[in-house]
Amino acid sequence: MTVGVQKQTLHERRKGESALSEFADYVEKQQSLLRAPGQNGPAVASSSKTGAPKKKAEVNIIEYHAELDMIDSLELADTTSNIRLKELLLQESIEDEETLPQLVDVVRARINEGHGETLFDLGLEDNGESMAFSKEQWDVALDRIRRAATAVEADCRILITRNVGGSVEAETVNEKEKGASGKILVRQKPQTVDDVIETRIAVVGNVDAGKSTMLGVLVKGGLDDGRGKARVNLFRHKHEVESGRTSSVGMEIMGFDTHGEVVASNVPGRKLSWEEIGNRSAKVISFTDLAGHERYLRTTVFGLLSSSPNYCLLMVAANNGLIGMSKEHLGIALALNVPVMVVITKIDICPPQILEQTIKQLTGILKSPGARKIPIYIKNREECINTATQFVSQRICPIFQVSNVTGESLDLVRTFLNILPHHGHYDAQGPFEFHVNDIFSVPFVGTVVSGVVKSGLIHAGDAVLIGPDSLGQFTQTIIRSIERKRIPVPVCSAGQSASFALKRIRRKEVRKGMVVLPKLDTPPKVHRDFVAEVLILSHATTIRTKYQAMLHVGPVSQTCAIIDIDRAFVRTGDRATVAFRFVQRPEYLTVGDRLLFREGKTKGLGIVKSVGYDPSHPLNPDAAKEGDEADGKG
């Protein structure tokens, strides 16, 4: 009998994997529908118990395309200007000094669109056609771009050139391209710490894949000795140093200045403090170092969901391949629709035939129906820059092969991280909402909570509510001070990670998973029950009502029971509407939140469709009628 279940699981697991990518895209569309301007997304979604509004929501999904918002933001209307970019870049017109302000406006618009930085294809039109620059014209255009960048307090760095010559000339020669062209990184100098570009990357992979070592080498600048020298500074606990294994959610930051150089100490071996990196950087990469061991899966899932990562970095040991928890972590990243990049480590101690097997296995998994990724193996600087600029497309998956001992290909990883585009949707205009994912008790300061601002804006000194507690109540408090990357700031906005010092709140009154909300006349509503649309990824048998599992929604981790399903039961690969009930205490949820539930390993994922559940309107009316008839006969 056991053999039968295992065979069925293998077949059904493939069914679940193939449905994963499709469902992740569906969830992304649902969330973009809620963000759509001028549409009452949440109201439509929350009324999905009845038939008619659901149809309307489906129609809206087809009509609204979030990716087309970019076209509106580019202001491509005919009324803006008729002067072509080539004319603005070259001093061919008589009014060359008069056209410079127009070029400044173009650069400023692109920087604002890229959240503080932009990549300029100098020598190419917007449609990709060559401007056919000569070497002299290229020098003139480059000088104009630098002058325009200086006007908006930004610096330029030439990343790669074609038909220009010099140290950053592309290796591959294209006979068809005769004109001089190149990619220029234009990055604005931050006025305050608030303006620093922040990108969050979650680092996952199987145990002993070299996650902490890789981060130690990237952040500190030195190389590893092959015996764990680089990872020691990242560990937070004594037992982690002794075992060499991460068991908690570690945080590290890496800074880049306006010229694209890594912010590091001039003294070899000295590690800069977070304050020094934050004050000297124009762009900061925040790494969340997660545990690879199966025993700490709950901590890893919590770290992945609560840190709201923009990207996911999957580490694979060359001599082991994609084994153990690596597949689990990759599945979670795909479920969250987070762009994934892969780093194959330890290539210095791996035999060539084993490395070839690892690459073949990795390619097969990434191309599978569940992932639907296009693996791109990055071997040189040109491939690195081209892939980084196209990484907004979540279909591609860049793969690096590095050694932390010899330092091979580490420069490519640093270059890639430097030009990584901003990714993520944040509503700075919406009501303030902050998710607590860690708590500290700081001497002479009091209770400090850290997390990510989901939406809105908050200032130091604002009155806020924090909760819910075990009774679903919120406590009023005042934000004494705000810190970002250990640097005091007066204000914090959507998409930023921050720490708040709270007045008159004891540490034991706060827990992970709470939310900080603005103080309003009507208290915020919390819910014990909610309805979600879910996809079952893997389960040996059927799932029915009263089934319990650990549920993760953002920073919330709590056991949930299924109280209603829109059919008799669900199996692997099924999509269903399910009503959940929190077992311990009510939580604060919003429509459109992603959820993930597991019992040991991941069982399913979904999206919150509505909060609250009305037993008088069951999801499966036929089953309810049959149950009532059976009770009547009894």
N, C-alpha and C positions, 0 to 999 in steps of 0.2 A: 504493500500500500504506500509505503514511504517513497519507493521508486517512482510510482505513478505521479505523486505530488511533485517530485523533483523534475520529471520530464515536462509536466504541465507548466511548472514555474519557468523553465528555460524558454519554452515557446511563448508564454505570456509575457515574460520579461522583455522579449524582443518587441512584442506588441506595445508594451508600455513605453519602451525607448523610442520607437518610431513616432509615438503620439506626443513625446515630450517637446520637440522643437516647434511643432504646430501649435500646441497649447501655450507655449511661452510667447509666441507671436500674438496669439489671441489676447492674452493678458495684457501685453504691451498696447494693443489697440484699445482695449477697455480703459486702460489708464490714460491714454492720449485723448480718449473721448471725454473723460472727466476733466481733463485740462483744457479742452477745446474752448476758445474764447466765445462768449456769448451764448453758450449752451448750458442748459441746466442738467449737467451730467449726473451728479449724485442723486437728484430727485428721480431721474429716469431709472437709474440702476437700483435704487432702494425700493422702488415699487415693482420689482420683478416677480412678486408673488402672483400677480395676475397676468393674464395672457397678453392684453393689448399693448401696454407700455413696453414689454419686452421686444415686440415686433418693431416698435418705433426705435428702440435702442439699436437694433441690428441695422436698420436703414441708415441711422446716423453714422455707424461705424464705416459703412461703405462710402458715405458722402465725405467724411472728414479724413484728411490725410495729414498727419502731424509733420511728416517730412517736407511738405510743401510750404510750411510756415516760413522756411528759410528764404523762399522766393520773395515773400512779402517784406521780410526784414532787409533784403538787399536793395530795396527801393529802385527797382529796375524800370520805373515808369518813364515815359517819353519826356515828361516835363523837367526832369532833373538837369540833364546837360547833354548836348549833342557832340561835345568834344571827345574824341576817342582817346583811350588810355595811352596809346602810342604817342599821340601829339602832346599829351601832358608830360610824358617821360622825356621827350626829346625837346631841345631848345630850338625847334625849327620855326616856330611862330614868332612874330615880332614882339608880341606881348608875353614873352617867356616868363617874366617876373610876375605878371598878372595871373598866369595859369598855375603858378606854384601853390597859392591858397586852395585852388580846386583839387590839386594832387594831395594836399594836406587833408582835405575833407575826405577823400577816398581812403587814405591810410587810416584816418581816425575812425571812419565807419567800419572798416575791416577789423581794427583792433577791438572796437566795442562788440562786434559780432563774435569775435574769438575770445571774449572775456579777458582782455588784457594783452593778447598776442595774436599775431597772424603770420601765415606763410605766404610770401609774395612770389609768384612765378614771373620773374623779370625776364622779358623777352617773349612771353606768350600772351596771347589774347585770352579773354575770359572763356572763350569756347575751345581753347587748347591749340589754336592755330599759331604758327610762329610769326613773330613780328619782323623776322629777317634782319636782326641787328648785326651790324659789323662790330668789330672789337672796339672801335672808337665810340660808336653809338652806345654800346653796352656801358662803357665807362661814364658817359654823360648821364645815361638813365640811372646808373647806380648812385652817382653823385646827387641827382635829383631826389631819389628815394631817401638817401641819408639826410638830406636837408629837410625833407617833409617829415621824416621820423623825429629829427631833432626838435621840430616845431611842436610836436605832440609829446615831447619828453620821452622818446623811445630810442632804443639802440638797435642797430642792424648787425646781423651776422650772416655771412655767405656760407650756406650749407653745402651746396654742390653747383658746379657750373658745367656747361657744354660749349665747346668751341671757343673758350675764353683763355684757357691755360691757367697755370698756377697750381697750388698745393691741393685744392679741392676739386680739381677737374674730374669728371666722370670717367671711370675705367672703360666702359663699353662705348664704342663709337658707332653712332647711327649715321650711315651714309646719306640718308634722305634729309637729315637736319643740317642745314648749312649755317643757319643764323645762330648768333651767340645768345644763350639763355642760361638761367640758373634759378635756384630757390633761395630766397632771402628770408631769414627769421627776423621779424620785427617785434620786439617785446617792450612794453611800456614800463617805465620806472614807477614803482608803487609810491603814491604820496604818503600813505600810512600803511600799517600792518594789515588793515582791513582790505586793502587793494591787492594784496599778494595772491597770485593764482594758486588755488589748492586743488590737488588731485589725489584721491584716496585709492590705494591699491591693496587688495586683500591677497596675501601670499599663502597658498595652500599646496598640498601635495602629501605623499605618503611619508611615514616616519623614515628618518635617515635619508631623505632626498636632498638635504643640504639647504633648507629654507633659511634658517638662522645664520648659517655661515655666509650664504650669498648676500643677505642684508648687511651683515657685519662688514663684508668686503666693500659693498657699494657705498655704505654710509661713512665708514672710516677712511677708505682710500687705500689701505694696505692690502697685502695678499694673505691668504691662509697658509698655515704650515702643514695642512693635511691631518692635524690632530686636534682640531677644535679651537684653535687660538682666536679666530675671528668671531666666533659665536658667543664667547663668554660674556662680553659686554651687553648682550641683548637679553640675557636671562634675568628673570625677576625674583626667582626663589633659589634657595640653597640646593634643594633636591634636583632642580633643573641643571645646575652646574655639575652636580655629581653624576647624574644619569646622561647628561648631554641631550635631553629631550625636552622640548617645550610642552608645558601643560596648561599655560594660561594665554590670554590674549595680550601679546606684546605690541608696543608701538615704537616706531622709529621714523625719523624724518630725514629727507635729503633735499638740499636746496640748490637752485640754479640762479645765477645772476642774469642781468639783462643781456649780457653777451653770450649766454648759453653755457657758461663755465660752471663746473660743480663748485659749490661753496664749501671749501675745506680749510683746515688749519695749515699755516705755513710751516709749522713745526711737525716733522714726521712722527706719526704714532699718536699725536694728541687729538682727542675727539672734541669737536666743538659742542658747546651746550646748545639746547634748543633755542634759547634766547638769541645767541649769536647767529645761528643759522637763519632764524626768522627775520632778524633785523637787516641781514646782508642779502637776502634772497628776493627775487622777483617772482619766482615760482617754487612752490614747495610740494614735494611728493610725500604723502603720508603712507607709510607701509604698516599694515596690520599683520603681524607675525602670528599665524594660527598653528594650533597643535596638529600633528599628523597622525598620532596614535589613535586607534579605534576607541580606546578607553575614554578619550577626551572629545569624542564626536559632538557631544552636546555643547561643549565650550566653543568648538569650531563653528558649528551652525549658528550659535548665538553671535559670535564675532562677525560672521559673514553677513547676517541680516541686520544687526544693530549698527554696524559701522557704515552702512549704505555705500559700499565701494563703487567707484566709477569704472574700475577695471579689476580683473582677477588675474593673478600671476600664478600659473600652475608649474610647480617644480617636479621634474622627473629625473631620477638618478639613471645615468646612462647604463650602468651595470645591472640595474634591477628592472627597468621598464615601468610601464603604467600598471602597477600592482596595488593590491590592498585598498586603502582609502582614497587613492588618487582618482579612481573612477567615480567614487561617491562624491568627492569634492567637485569634480568636473560636472557631474550631473546637477549638483546644487547650483553651480555658477550658471549653467545653461538654463535651469529652471527660473533663475532670477533675471535672465536676459542680460547678464553682464558680459561685455566683451572680454574674451579670454586670450591671454598670450602665454606661451609655454617656454620654459627654460630647461634644457637638458644639461644637467650638471655632471661633474666627475668624469669628463671625457679624457682626462689625462691618465686615469687608471683603468680605462675600459678598453678591452680588445676590440679591434675594428669590426669583426664579425658580430659581436654582441651589440655594438652601437648600431650596426645596420639593422639587426633584429628589432631593437627598440624603436628606431625611426619608422620601420615598416609597420609595427604594431600601433604606434601613435598615429600614423597617417590613416590606417584603417579605422581606428576609433573616431577620429575627427571627421572622416568622410561618411560615417555611418548615418542612417536616417534620423537617429536621435539627435546628433550634433549638427549635421549639415554645414560643416565648416570647410573652408578651403585652406589647407595648411601651406604656409609659405616659409621655406627654410632660408633664413637670412645669413648670407656668407660675407657680404661686403657692405661698405658704407652707403653705396648707391641704393641697394635693395632696402637697407634699413630706413633711409629717408623717405623713399617712395612708399613703403609699407606704412610708416608712421603717419604720413599725410592722408592715406586712404583708410586708416583704422576706424574712422567714423562708421564705415560699413561693418556691421557685426558679423558678416559672413566670413571674413578672412581671419586667419589665426596665425600670427607671426611666431616662428619657432627659432630660438637661439640655442647654439651649442657652446657651452662655456666651461672653463675650468677656473675655480677659485684659487688654485695653487699656482698655476702658471700665468693666470690672468688672460688667457686666450678669449677673445670676443667680448670681454667685459666693456671695452670702449663702445662697442656697437649697442650694448644694453643701455649704457649711460646716454648715448646720442638719441636712442629711441625714446627714453623717458623724458629727455629734455624737450623734444618736439611733439610729444604726445598731445593730441588736441583735447580740449575740454569736452567732457561727455556727461550728460545728466540733465534732468528736468527739475527745476526748482521754482516755486511760486513765491517770489519776494513780495508780491502785492497782497497775498492772502492773509488770513488770520494767523497769528503766531502759534507755532507748535514745535515743541522740543522733546526729543526722546532720550530718556536717561539710560545710558548703557554701562556706567561705572560710578561708584560712590567712594569718596575719600573723607577722612576726618583730618583736617590740617591744623596743627597747633597754632593758636592765636588767630585763626581765621574762622574755624568752625567746619560745618558740613559743606562739602563741595561735590557737585554732580557734574559729570561730563557726558557728552553725547553729540548728536547731530541735529541742527535746526532743520526741520522738515519744510517749514514754510514761514513766511512773515519776517518780522524785524523785531529786535529787542534791545533796550538800552539798560545800562547799569542804573539802578535806582528804581526801576519799574516794579509795580506791585503785580505779583503773579500767583497762580494756584499750582500746587504740585499734588499729584495723586494718581490713581485712586488707592486708598488703603484697603484693608480687608473687608471693610463695610461699604466700600464704594464712595467714600467721602474724600473731598479735596481740602488741603490745608493752605491757608493764605500765608504768603511770605513776600519778602522783598529781595531782589537781586542786589547783593552788596557790591559785587565786582564781577567782571567778565575777563577771562583769559583765553587767548588762542595761541596754541603752541608755546604755552608758558609765558606769553607776553601780554600784559594788561591792555585791553582795548575798551573803548567806551560803548561800542555797538556791535551787534552780530546779526547777520542776515541769512536767508535760506541757503542751504547747501553747504554751510560752513560747520566745522566741528569746533566745539568750544567747551569751556568749563565755567560753571556759575557757582559763586559763593553765596549761600542762602542764609538769611537772618532768622534767628529763633527756630531753627529746625535741627533736631537731634539726628544723629546718623542712623539710629535704629528705626526712625520713622520713615526712612526712605529705602527703596529697593530698586533693583534693576527692572526695567520694564515700565516704570512710571512715566508720566508725561508732564511737562511744564506748559501751562496755558495762560493766556492773559486773564486778568481779573475782570469778569463781566457781571452784569446785574443778575442774569440767570445762570445757575451753576451748570457746569458741563455734564452731559449725560453719559453714564457708563452702562455697559451691557454685559449680562452673563451669557445670553444667547445671541447667535448671529447665523446668517445664511451665507454660504459660500458655494461657488462653482469650483469643483475639484477634478483633478486627473489622478487616477491611481497608477503609480509607477510600478510597484512590485508588491505583491502579497500572495502568499502560498495558497490561501483559501479565499472564501468570499467575505466581504465586509458588510455587516448588517447594523441595525440600530443597537445601541448600548456598547458598541465597540469603542475602546478608549486608546488614545495615543498622545504622545507629547507634541504639542502644537507650538510653532514659532511664528509670530507675527511681528516683524520688526524686532524691537528689543524684548517683546513679551515672550516668555517661555512658560507654558503651563499645560497641565494635563487637561485634555478635552474629551468629552463623550459625544458620540453621534446620537442625536435624539430623533432625527427624521431624515429620510432619503426619498428622492422623487421616484424610486422604484423599489422592488423587493430587496435587492442586494446589488453590490458592485464588485467587479473583479479587476484584475490587472488590465490597464489600457483603457478602462471605461472613464467617460466624463459624466459627472452627475452633479445635481444641485443637492447640497447636504446642509442640514441644520446642526450646528455644534453648540455645546454648552460647556462653559468653563467649570471645572470641578471645584477649585478652591475659592476663587474670588472673582468679582466682575472686573472687566478691563475696559480701557478707553480705546475704541476702534473707529476707523473711518472707512467709508465705502471706497473700494479700489485698492486697499492694502493687499500686498502679496502675503500668502501664508504657505507654510511648509509643515507637514506633520510626519512624524516618524515613530517607529516602535523598534528600537535598535537602529536599524538602517532606515534610510528615507523610504517612506511608503507613498507619499503623494504631495502634490502642490496645488495651489488654487488662488483665487482672488475673492475678497469679501464683496458680496453682492448687496447685502442689506444688513443692518444691525437690528437686533431684536427678532423674536420669533413668536408668531401667533398660533397657538395650538388649534384654534378653531378653523384655521386655514392650512391644513396639512399639505406638505409638498406632494404626497401621493394620495389623493382623495379615495381612489379605489381600494387601496390597502386599508385605509381607515374605516371605510364602510364594511369591508369584510371582517375587520376586527370587531366592530360594533355588533354585527350580526352574530358572530361567534359568541360574544358576551351575552347577547339576548337568549341564544339557545341554551347556553350554560345555565 
